[in-house]
Amino acid sequence: MDSNIVVRHFKQAFRLTDYKILKMKLFAGIIFLFVYTAAKSQNIDNITIGTVNKIYSNILKEERTVWIYNPAQTNRTNLQRYPVLYLLDGEEHFYATVGMIKQMSGVWGDIIVVGITNTDRNRDLTPATSNSKGGENFMNFIKEELMPHIDSTYPTAPYRIFSGHSLGGLTVINTLLNNTQFFNAYIAIDPSLWWQNKKLVQQAKQDFFKKKYTNMSLFIARANDMPLGMDTLAALKDTTINTILYRSVSQFVNILKNENNSGLRWVSKFYPQEVHETIPLNGQYDALKFLFDNNEFKTNLLQINPEKYIDAVSNIDSLFIAHFKKVSQTLGYTVLPPKDLVNNLGYSCMRLKRWDKAEFFFKMNIDNYSQDANVFDSMGDFYEAKGDIKKAIENFTKALTLGNDAETKKKLENLKTKN
C-alpha cells in the first residue's frame, strides 16, 4: 500500500470524536478483562467457535491456514446444508463475523464461515500485473483447492459469499469483474479501488454494460474517508490523495447507478460516522442482513401474538410453503425452514386445537430433521394432546434413541404407567 495512504489512514483513526474514543477505551478494557478472566479460568471451561484447518497449496507452494465455523457441529441434522462465507483477512474478522451469524441464525439461518488467514497479503489481495501473478494464483487456490476441500468436508449448500475489507474488498470487486461465477454474493467493505490508478473502476465502466450478473448480489460499504470538515461534494471535486479512497469507491458506485441491465442485485451504504478502520463490523452485519433478511417468515402480528395470527389465517401452511419456495428460488437451492420456527408454529397450532396444521408443522420437522431428537419429542406431545397414547409412546421412544433427554424419558414413563 502506498505510504501516504497508510499515513492518511492513521490520521483518520485519530479523527474520532472524544465520545468514540471513550467507547473504544471502554471496549478495550472489557476485552482485556475478558481475555484476562479467560486466561485464568482456561483450566475450568473452554469456549470454541471454530476449528483450524491447514491445507498445503500446490498452486501457491505453501501451507495455508483457514479458520472454520461449522454450525453442523452443534446442529446435527441429516438434511441441513449451509451457505458458505469465504472471509478474507480471516484473522481480523472471523470472531466478529461468526458472533453475528450465531446471534442472527434464527433470522438468517446458519452459515459456514471460512476465514482465510494471510501469509503475503499484498501479493494475494491485489490484481495480477505483468510482474506478479499473486492475486491470480490466490484466486486459483480458492477455486481449485480450497473450495473442493470445503465442499467435501462440510455440509455446504450451493451458495457462496465472498467478503473482504480494504485490499480484501479490492479482491472481491476484482473477482466479481473477472471471475464472475466463483460466488453468488459479494461483500466489498470500503474496497481499495484506488489501486493501480483505479484500474478496476475503469474496467467496470465497460464490464457492467457488457456482462450479465443474473442472480448475483453485491453489497458495498463506504466509510467516511475524507479529511475532517470536508463534505461529500467537496471530496468528489478534490484531486488530492487525501480523498482518493472515497472518490474511487464513489465512482464505482455511480457506475452501478447508471446501468440497469446487468441483472446484479446490489446495495451501497455510506457510513458517515465510520472511517476505514472502524467500518468492518457494521458493514459486515448490514451486508448479511441485505443477503438473508428475507429468509425469515415474518409478519408483525406473528411476532407479537403467534396464536392470534394463526387463528386469523386459515392457510398458514400454504403461506409457509410458498415463502420458503420463494427463498429457495432467490438463493438457488432448497432452503429448509428453521427447525425452531416450525416447532413453535406447531405448538401454537396445537394450543388452538388446529390439529391438522399442528401435525403439518411437526411432520415437516421430522421430514427435514429426522436425526434430531426434539422433533420426535414434539410429535409425541402432539399425539398425547390428541389422546393417541400409542403414537405418543412411539415418538417419545424414537426421540430417546436419538438423544437421552431426561424430560422425554419422564414423559414416556408417565404414559407407560397410564397405558
BATOR-722103 format. One record per residue (C-alpha): residue number from 1; residue in three letters; x, z, y. Coordinates in steps of 0.001 Angstrom, whole numbers, plus 500000, padded with zeros to 6 digits. Example, Ala and Ser with C-alpha at 12.3 -4.5 7.8 and 13.67 -1.06 7.14 Angstrom:
[rec 1, ALA, [512300, 507800, 495500]]
[rec 2, SER, [513670, 507140, 498940]]
END
This chain:
[rec 1, MET, [500000, 500000, 500000]]
[rec 2, ASP, [501200, 499220, 503497]]
[rec 3, SER, [502868, 502303, 505044]]
[rec 4, ASN, [500822, 502002, 508251]]
[rec 5, ILE, [497627, 502127, 506223]]
[rec 6, VAL, [498857, 505257, 504467]]
[rec 7, VAL, [499692, 506922, 507777]]
[rec 8, ARG, [496298, 505989, 509203]]
[rec 9, HIS, [494531, 507393, 506173]]
[rec 10, PHE, [496335, 510710, 506599]]
[rec 11, LYS, [495314, 510740, 510241]]
[rec 12, GLN, [491714, 510184, 509181]]
[rec 13, ALA, [491914, 513103, 506803]]
[rec 14, PHE, [492569, 515367, 509805]]
[rec 15, ARG, [489772, 513726, 511789]]
[rec 16, LEU, [487237, 516019, 510109]]
[rec 17, THR, [485218, 518430, 512217]]
[rec 18, ASP, [486047, 522138, 512148]]
[rec 19, TYR, [482898, 522647, 510081]]
[rec 20, LYS, [484009, 520174, 507427]]
[rec 21, ILE, [487493, 521682, 507371]]
[rec 22, LEU, [485929, 525107, 506864]]
[rec 23, LYS, [483840, 523732, 503993]]
[rec 24, MET, [486948, 522217, 502429]]
[rec 25, LYS, [488807, 525540, 502691]]
[rec 26, LEU, [485902, 527390, 501124]]
[rec 27, PHE, [485672, 524797, 498365]]
[rec 28, ALA, [489420, 525059, 497727]]
[rec 29, GLY, [489072, 528836, 497490]]
[rec 30, ILE, [486244, 528521, 494978]]
[rec 31, ILE, [488247, 526062, 492888]]
[rec 32, PHE, [491262, 528396, 492945]]
[rec 33, LEU, [489099, 531318, 491843]]
[rec 34, PHE, [487558, 529199, 489078]]
[rec 35, VAL, [490936, 527998, 487783]]
[rec 36, TYR, [492418, 531499, 488011]]
[rec 37, THR, [489482, 533040, 486166]]
[rec 38, ALA, [489503, 530273, 483538]]
[rec 39, ALA, [493227, 530744, 483009]]
[rec 40, LYS, [492767, 534479, 482488]]
[rec 41, SER, [489902, 534023, 480049]]
[rec 42, GLN, [491024, 530957, 478137]]
[rec 43, ASN, [491580, 533071, 475034]]
[rec 44, ILE, [487883, 534014, 475141]]
[rec 45, ASP, [485996, 530803, 475866]]
[rec 46, ASN, [486835, 527145, 476361]]
[rec 47, ILE, [484684, 524562, 478119]]
[rec 48, THR, [485310, 520971, 477051]]
[rec 49, ILE, [483651, 517992, 478724]]
[rec 50, GLY, [485615, 515207, 477090]]
[rec 51, THR, [488411, 514075, 474824]]
[rec 52, VAL, [491737, 512337, 475390]]
[rec 53, ASN, [492408, 509008, 473658]]
[rec 54, LYS, [495825, 507363, 473580]]
[rec 55, ILE, [495926, 503620, 472971]]
[rec 56, TYR, [499049, 501524, 472665]]
[rec 57, SER, [498586, 498258, 474547]]
[rec 58, ASN, [500355, 495215, 473190]]
[rec 59, ILE, [499414, 493402, 476385]]
[rec 60, LEU, [500909, 495982, 478740]]
[rec 61, LYS, [503659, 497047, 476311]]
[rec 62, GLU, [502946, 500732, 476887]]
[rec 63, GLU, [500763, 503609, 475735]]
[rec 64, ARG, [497658, 504160, 477861]]
[rec 65, THR, [495641, 507352, 478143]]
[rec 66, VAL, [491870, 507337, 478623]]
[rec 67, TRP, [489568, 510308, 479049]]
[rec 68, ILE, [486217, 510024, 477254]]
[rec 69, TYR, [482912, 511759, 477824]]
[rec 70, ASN, [480700, 511088, 474813]]
[rec 71, PRO, [477151, 512514, 475118]]
[rec 72, ALA, [476593, 511950, 471402]]
[rec 73, GLN, [478856, 514949, 470717]]
[rec 74, THR, [476049, 517240, 471865]]
[rec 75, ASN, [473071, 514912, 471316]]
[rec 76, ARG, [473411, 513780, 467723]]
[rec 77, THR, [470634, 511281, 467064]]
[rec 78, ASN, [470926, 508291, 464824]]
[rec 79, LEU, [469495, 505611, 467121]]
[rec 80, GLN, [470699, 506715, 470547]]
[rec 81, ARG, [473092, 504307, 472273]]
[rec 82, TYR, [474553, 504776, 475734]]
[rec 83, PRO, [475691, 502590, 478650]]
[rec 84, VAL, [479430, 502803, 479303]]
[rec 85, LEU, [481005, 503553, 482687]]
[rec 86, TYR, [484631, 502374, 482933]]
[rec 87, LEU, [486134, 504535, 485669]]
[rec 88, LEU, [489399, 503633, 487415]]
[rec 89, ASP, [491733, 506399, 488627]]
[rec 90, GLY, [490248, 508480, 485839]]
[rec 91, GLU, [492457, 511493, 486504]]
[rec 92, GLU, [490993, 511700, 490019]]
[rec 93, HIS, [487296, 511065, 489420]]
[rec 94, PHE, [486494, 511917, 485788]]
[rec 95, TYR, [485373, 515525, 486200]]
[rec 96, ALA, [483091, 514928, 489180]]
[rec 97, THR, [481530, 511826, 487628]]
[rec 98, VAL, [480839, 513477, 484273]]
[rec 99, GLY, [479405, 516520, 486045]]
[rec 100, MET, [476857, 514497, 488000]]
[rec 101, ILE, [475919, 512439, 484927]]
[rec 102, LYS, [475292, 515593, 482876]]
[rec 103, GLN, [473283, 517077, 485747]]
[rec 104, MET, [471116, 513962, 486134]]
[rec 105, SER, [470854, 512898, 482487]]
[rec 106, GLY, [467179, 513862, 482411]]
[rec 107, VAL, [466521, 511269, 485111]]
[rec 108, TRP, [469091, 508547, 484496]]
[rec 109, GLY, [469685, 509028, 480792]]
[rec 110, ASP, [473152, 509840, 479469]]
[rec 111, ILE, [476176, 507598, 479961]]
[rec 112, ILE, [479509, 507375, 478163]]
[rec 113, VAL, [482379, 507692, 480661]]
[rec 114, VAL, [485777, 506109, 480041]]
[rec 115, GLY, [488262, 507392, 482621]]
[rec 116, ILE, [491282, 505081, 482719]]
[rec 117, THR, [494324, 507010, 483950]]
[rec 118, ASN, [497229, 505361, 485763]]
[rec 119, THR, [500776, 504501, 484839]]
[rec 120, ASP, [501648, 501979, 487590]]
[rec 121, ARG, [498694, 501979, 489972]]
[rec 122, ASN, [499843, 499302, 492422]]
[rec 123, ARG, [500763, 496937, 489588]]
[rec 124, ASP, [497459, 497327, 487737]]
[rec 125, LEU, [494953, 497638, 490574]]
[rec 126, THR, [495975, 494672, 492733]]
[rec 127, PRO, [495181, 490988, 492126]]
[rec 128, ALA, [497777, 488844, 490396]]
[rec 129, THR, [500231, 486880, 492555]]
[rec 130, SER, [502861, 484258, 491860]]
[rec 131, ASN, [505340, 487131, 491429]]
[rec 132, SER, [503199, 489544, 489416]]
[rec 133, LYS, [500543, 489263, 486716]]
[rec 134, GLY, [499971, 493012, 486722]]
[rec 135, GLY, [496315, 493002, 487714]]
[rec 136, GLU, [495517, 490135, 485358]]
[rec 137, ASN, [497276, 491832, 482432]]
[rec 138, PHE, [495486, 495097, 483176]]
[rec 139, MET, [492082, 493432, 483019]]
[rec 140, ASN, [493060, 491685, 479791]]
[rec 141, PHE, [493971, 495109, 478393]]
[rec 142, ILE, [490495, 496407, 479302]]
[rec 143, LYS, [488687, 493375, 477892]]
[rec 144, GLU, [490721, 492688, 474743]]
[rec 145, GLU, [491952, 496132, 473717]]
[rec 146, LEU, [490106, 498984, 475434]]
[rec 147, MET, [486530, 497667, 475219]]
[rec 148, PRO, [486740, 496810, 471489]]
[rec 149, HIS, [488196, 500263, 470824]]
[rec 150, ILE, [485383, 501997, 472723]]
[rec 151, ASP, [482660, 499865, 471109]]
[rec 152, SER, [483986, 500509, 467605]]
[rec 153, THR, [484441, 504258, 468123]]
[rec 154, TYR, [481471, 505374, 470210]]
[rec 155, PRO, [477678, 504698, 470209]]
[rec 156, THR, [477753, 502165, 473035]]
[rec 157, ALA, [474843, 500153, 474398]]
[rec 158, PRO, [475490, 496591, 475640]]
[rec 159, TYR, [475563, 497701, 479292]]
[rec 160, ARG, [478894, 498209, 481041]]
[rec 161, ILE, [479616, 499549, 484513]]
[rec 162, PHE, [482915, 499212, 486385]]
[rec 163, SER, [483693, 501728, 489127]]
[rec 164, GLY, [486673, 502110, 491434]]
[rec 165, HIS, [487693, 503595, 494779]]
[rec 166, SER, [490196, 502141, 497268]]
[rec 167, LEU, [492566, 499920, 495240]]
[rec 168, GLY, [490226, 500597, 492323]]
[rec 169, GLY, [487390, 499180, 494441]]
[rec 170, LEU, [489564, 496147, 495131]]
[rec 171, THR, [489923, 495687, 491373]]
[rec 172, VAL, [486150, 495967, 490947]]
[rec 173, ILE, [485488, 493206, 493512]]
[rec 174, ASN, [488262, 491064, 492063]]
[rec 175, THR, [486655, 491382, 488633]]
[rec 176, LEU, [483201, 490583, 489991]]
[rec 177, LEU, [484532, 487376, 491554]]
[rec 178, ASN, [486945, 486229, 488856]]
[rec 179, ASN, [485823, 487799, 485556]]
[rec 180, THR, [482119, 487952, 486263]]
[rec 181, GLN, [480869, 488510, 482709]]
[rec 182, PHE, [483047, 491562, 481941]]
[rec 183, PHE, [480454, 494021, 483260]]
[rec 184, ASN, [476752, 494320, 484024]]
[rec 185, ALA, [477178, 496506, 487101]]
[rec 186, TYR, [479939, 497019, 489661]]
[rec 187, ILE, [480616, 500026, 491915]]
[rec 188, ALA, [483120, 499458, 494742]]
[rec 189, ILE, [483773, 502597, 496797]]
[rec 190, ASP, [485492, 501770, 500090]]
[rec 191, PRO, [487415, 498902, 498438]]
[rec 192, SER, [490798, 497922, 499911]]
[rec 193, LEU, [489675, 494395, 500730]]
[rec 194, TRP, [492335, 494100, 503435]]
[rec 195, TRP, [494840, 493430, 500623]]
[rec 196, GLN, [496732, 490107, 500823]]
[rec 197, ASN, [495276, 489249, 504225]]
[rec 198, LYS, [491721, 489726, 502958]]
[rec 199, LYS, [492141, 487137, 500235]]
[rec 200, LEU, [489076, 488284, 498271]]
[rec 201, VAL, [486908, 488240, 501397]]
[rec 202, GLN, [487862, 484599, 501939]]
[rec 203, GLN, [487186, 483813, 498280]]
[rec 204, ALA, [483778, 485470, 498468]]
[rec 205, LYS, [482705, 483059, 501213]]
[rec 206, GLN, [482904, 480294, 498634]]
[rec 207, ASP, [482010, 482055, 495389]]
[rec 208, PHE, [478754, 483670, 496454]]
[rec 209, PHE, [477332, 480265, 497281]]
[rec 210, LYS, [478527, 478630, 494054]]
[rec 211, LYS, [478324, 481233, 491270]]
[rec 212, LYS, [475344, 482920, 489666]]
[rec 213, TYR, [475235, 486681, 489143]]
[rec 214, THR, [471872, 486914, 487415]]
[rec 215, ASN, [471005, 490387, 486036]]
[rec 216, MET, [474124, 491886, 487636]]
[rec 217, SER, [474260, 494720, 490146]]
[rec 218, LEU, [476716, 495763, 492845]]
[rec 219, PHE, [476899, 498937, 494937]]
[rec 220, ILE, [479331, 499106, 497852]]
[rec 221, ALA, [480071, 502399, 499596]]
[rec 222, ARG, [481598, 502123, 503087]]
[rec 223, ALA, [483371, 505021, 504779]]
[rec 224, ASN, [483846, 505647, 508486]]
[rec 225, ASP, [487325, 504091, 508548]]
[rec 226, MET, [487564, 503947, 512319]]
[rec 227, PRO, [489588, 505837, 514950]]
[rec 228, LEU, [487887, 508856, 516459]]
[rec 229, GLY, [485425, 507847, 519159]]
[rec 230, MET, [485130, 504181, 518167]]
[rec 231, ASP, [481705, 502838, 517211]]
[rec 232, THR, [480948, 500162, 514644]]
[rec 233, LEU, [480522, 497316, 517144]]
[rec 234, ALA, [483868, 498050, 518780]]
[rec 235, ALA, [485513, 498328, 515364]]
[rec 236, LEU, [484264, 494894, 514323]]
[rec 237, LYS, [485755, 493381, 517507]]
[rec 238, ASP, [489032, 495227, 517100]]
[rec 239, THR, [492057, 493328, 515780]]
[rec 240, THR, [494471, 496179, 515077]]
[rec 241, ILE, [495497, 497684, 511768]]
[rec 242, ASN, [493527, 500829, 512671]]
[rec 243, THR, [490242, 499163, 511696]]
[rec 244, ILE, [491351, 496610, 509108]]
[rec 245, LEU, [489838, 498514, 506166]]
[rec 246, TYR, [486454, 498945, 507849]]
[rec 247, ARG, [486422, 495341, 509088]]
[rec 248, SER, [487348, 493817, 505746]]
[rec 249, VAL, [484600, 495670, 503850]]
[rec 250, SER, [482053, 494909, 506599]]
[rec 251, GLN, [482934, 491210, 506498]]
[rec 252, PHE, [482411, 491186, 502740]]
[rec 253, VAL, [479003, 492854, 503133]]
[rec 254, ASN, [477997, 490307, 505779]]
[rec 255, ILE, [478785, 487523, 503313]]
[rec 256, LEU, [476365, 489117, 500850]]
[rec 257, LYS, [473710, 489374, 503563]]
[rec 258, ASN, [473968, 485677, 504368]]
[rec 259, GLU, [473406, 484421, 500858]]
[rec 260, ASN, [470326, 484949, 498707]]
[rec 261, ASN, [470635, 482563, 495788]]
[rec 262, SER, [473310, 484179, 493613]]
[rec 263, GLY, [470865, 486443, 491730]]
[rec 264, LEU, [473016, 489506, 492426]]
[rec 265, ARG, [471115, 492773, 492932]]
[rec 266, TRP, [473157, 494659, 495476]]
[rec 267, VAL, [473155, 497502, 497980]]
[rec 268, SER, [475672, 498558, 500612]]
[rec 269, LYS, [475609, 502034, 502135]]
[rec 270, PHE, [477579, 503249, 505154]]
[rec 271, TYR, [478611, 506927, 505285]]
[rec 272, PRO, [479294, 507840, 508935]]
[rec 273, GLN, [480323, 511408, 508025]]
[rec 274, GLU, [482812, 510407, 505326]]
[rec 275, VAL, [486312, 508946, 505538]]
[rec 276, HIS, [488263, 507032, 502923]]
[rec 277, GLU, [489456, 510173, 501152]]
[rec 278, THR, [486106, 512012, 501085]]
[rec 279, ILE, [483665, 509251, 500133]]
[rec 280, PRO, [484080, 509003, 496312]]
[rec 281, LEU, [481726, 511867, 495377]]
[rec 282, ASN, [478719, 510765, 497470]]
[rec 283, GLY, [479414, 507108, 496800]]
[rec 284, GLN, [479510, 507538, 493026]]
[rec 285, TYR, [476295, 509560, 492994]]
[rec 286, ASP, [474378, 507067, 495139]]
[rec 287, ALA, [475683, 504157, 493073]]
[rec 288, LEU, [474469, 505668, 489793]]
[rec 289, LYS, [471168, 506547, 491430]]
[rec 290, PHE, [470827, 502907, 492524]]
[rec 291, LEU, [471509, 501683, 488992]]
[rec 292, PHE, [469469, 504154, 486946]]
[rec 293, ASP, [466924, 505999, 489085]]
[rec 294, ASN, [464127, 503646, 487982]]
[rec 295, ASN, [464685, 504731, 484383]]
[rec 296, GLU, [462560, 507838, 484899]]
[rec 297, PHE, [458877, 507670, 484051]]
[rec 298, LYS, [457552, 509482, 487099]]
[rec 299, THR, [454592, 509921, 489358]]
[rec 300, ASN, [454137, 512682, 491912]]
[rec 301, LEU, [451212, 514152, 490001]]
[rec 302, LEU, [453073, 514061, 486680]]
[rec 303, GLN, [455928, 516044, 488218]]
[rec 304, ILE, [453632, 518567, 489929]]
[rec 305, ASN, [450985, 519029, 487225]]
[rec 306, PRO, [451622, 517108, 483966]]
[rec 307, GLU, [448365, 518146, 482327]]
[rec 308, LYS, [446256, 517192, 485341]]
[rec 309, TYR, [447956, 513790, 485373]]
[rec 310, ILE, [447399, 513230, 481658]]
[rec 311, ASP, [443780, 514344, 481955]]
[rec 312, ALA, [443226, 511777, 484727]]
[rec 313, VAL, [444922, 508880, 482919]]
[rec 314, SER, [443304, 507620, 479754]]
[rec 315, ASN, [446035, 505141, 478818]]
[rec 316, ILE, [449213, 507164, 479330]]
[rec 317, ASP, [450612, 505887, 476020]]
[rec 318, SER, [450382, 502213, 477049]]
[rec 319, LEU, [451719, 503011, 480537]]
[rec 320, PHE, [454657, 504775, 478934]]
[rec 321, ILE, [455426, 501863, 476619]]
[rec 322, ALA, [455164, 499364, 479492]]
[rec 323, HIS, [457519, 501412, 481673]]
[rec 324, PHE, [460332, 501575, 479133]]
[rec 325, LYS, [459821, 497944, 478204]]
[rec 326, LYS, [460460, 497082, 481855]]
[rec 327, VAL, [463518, 499368, 482000]]
[rec 328, SER, [464892, 497710, 478868]]
[rec 329, GLN, [464359, 494247, 480328]]
[rec 330, THR, [466154, 495267, 483541]]
[rec 331, LEU, [469197, 496669, 481739]]
[rec 332, GLY, [469244, 494048, 478989]]
[rec 333, TYR, [468986, 496348, 475952]]
[rec 334, THR, [466453, 498676, 474352]]
[rec 335, VAL, [466321, 501953, 476279]]
[rec 336, LEU, [464858, 504805, 474259]]
[rec 337, PRO, [462594, 507229, 476148]]
[rec 338, PRO, [464344, 510593, 476648]]
[rec 339, LYS, [463564, 512969, 473824]]
[rec 340, ASP, [462756, 515981, 476042]]
[rec 341, LEU, [460394, 513976, 478257]]
[rec 342, VAL, [458488, 512657, 475237]]
[rec 343, ASN, [458349, 516129, 473720]]
[rec 344, ASN, [456941, 517640, 476910]]
[rec 345, LEU, [454290, 514931, 477163]]
[rec 346, GLY, [453320, 515608, 473552]]
[rec 347, TYR, [452788, 519317, 474196]]
[rec 348, SER, [450842, 518599, 477403]]
[rec 349, CYS, [448508, 516285, 475487]]
[rec 350, MET, [448193, 518877, 472739]]
[rec 351, ARG, [447140, 521605, 475180]]
[rec 352, LEU, [444445, 519250, 476475]]
[rec 353, LYS, [443388, 518577, 472861]]
[rec 354, ARG, [444166, 514889, 473355]]
[rec 355, TRP, [445187, 514835, 469724]]
[rec 356, ASP, [445703, 511070, 469402]]
[rec 357, LYS, [448005, 510947, 472441]]
[rec 358, ALA, [449917, 514049, 471357]]
[rec 359, GLU, [450515, 512573, 467912]]
[rec 360, PHE, [451622, 509315, 469546]]
[rec 361, PHE, [454385, 511061, 471520]]
[rec 362, PHE, [455558, 513356, 468724]]
[rec 363, LYS, [455694, 510403, 466311]]
[rec 364, MET, [457618, 508340, 468878]]
[rec 365, ASN, [460297, 511021, 468964]]
[rec 366, ILE, [460519, 511111, 465173]]
[rec 367, ASP, [460867, 507321, 465049]]
[rec 368, ASN, [463599, 507344, 467705]]
[rec 369, TYR, [465439, 510584, 466890]]
[rec 370, SER, [464972, 511095, 463177]]
[rec 371, GLN, [468138, 513197, 462800]]
[rec 372, ASP, [467030, 515753, 465376]]
[rec 373, ALA, [465523, 518963, 464008]]
[rec 374, ASN, [463424, 519762, 467059]]
[rec 375, VAL, [461284, 516609, 466859]]
[rec 376, PHE, [460061, 517699, 463418]]
[rec 377, ASP, [459575, 521267, 464638]]
[rec 378, SER, [457342, 519911, 467418]]
[rec 379, MET, [455346, 517823, 464957]]
[rec 380, GLY, [454940, 520975, 462871]]
[rec 381, ASP, [453490, 522743, 465911]]
[rec 382, PHE, [451114, 519819, 466386]]
[rec 383, TYR, [449764, 519929, 462843]]
[rec 384, GLU, [449477, 523729, 462922]]
[rec 385, ALA, [447418, 523496, 466128]]
[rec 386, LYS, [445136, 520943, 464449]]
[rec 387, GLY, [444759, 523168, 461392]]
[rec 388, ASP, [446604, 520886, 458969]]
[rec 389, ILE, [448779, 523591, 457422]]
[rec 390, LYS, [450159, 521391, 454645]]
[rec 391, LYS, [451616, 518828, 457063]]
[rec 392, ALA, [452834, 521588, 459357]]
[rec 393, ILE, [454799, 523107, 456453]]
[rec 394, GLU, [456236, 519677, 455576]]
[rec 395, ASN, [457525, 519133, 459117]]
[rec 396, PHE, [458940, 522656, 459554]]
[rec 397, THR, [460701, 522248, 456196]]
[rec 398, LYS, [462139, 518908, 457298]]
[rec 399, ALA, [463328, 520473, 460563]]
[rec 400, LEU, [465233, 523143, 458647]]
[rec 401, THR, [467057, 520516, 456588]]
[rec 402, LEU, [468454, 519153, 459871]]
[rec 403, GLY, [469191, 522443, 461616]]
[rec 404, ASN, [468967, 526113, 460751]]
[rec 405, ASP, [466773, 527343, 463619]]
[rec 406, ALA, [465558, 530931, 463406]]
[rec 407, GLU, [462300, 530227, 465251]]
[rec 408, THR, [461420, 527310, 462953]]
[rec 409, LYS, [462211, 529441, 459920]]
[rec 410, LYS, [459934, 532209, 461170]]
[rec 411, LYS, [457057, 529775, 461786]]
[rec 412, LEU, [457475, 528318, 458288]]
[rec 413, GLU, [457472, 531748, 456630]]
[rec 414, ASN, [454333, 532758, 458534]]
[rec 415, LEU, [452497, 529600, 457427]]
[rec 416, LYS, [453504, 530074, 453795]]
[rec 417, THR, [452073, 533577, 453758]]
[rec 418, LYS, [448785, 532246, 455169]]
[rec 419, ASN, [448600, 529211, 452898]]
END
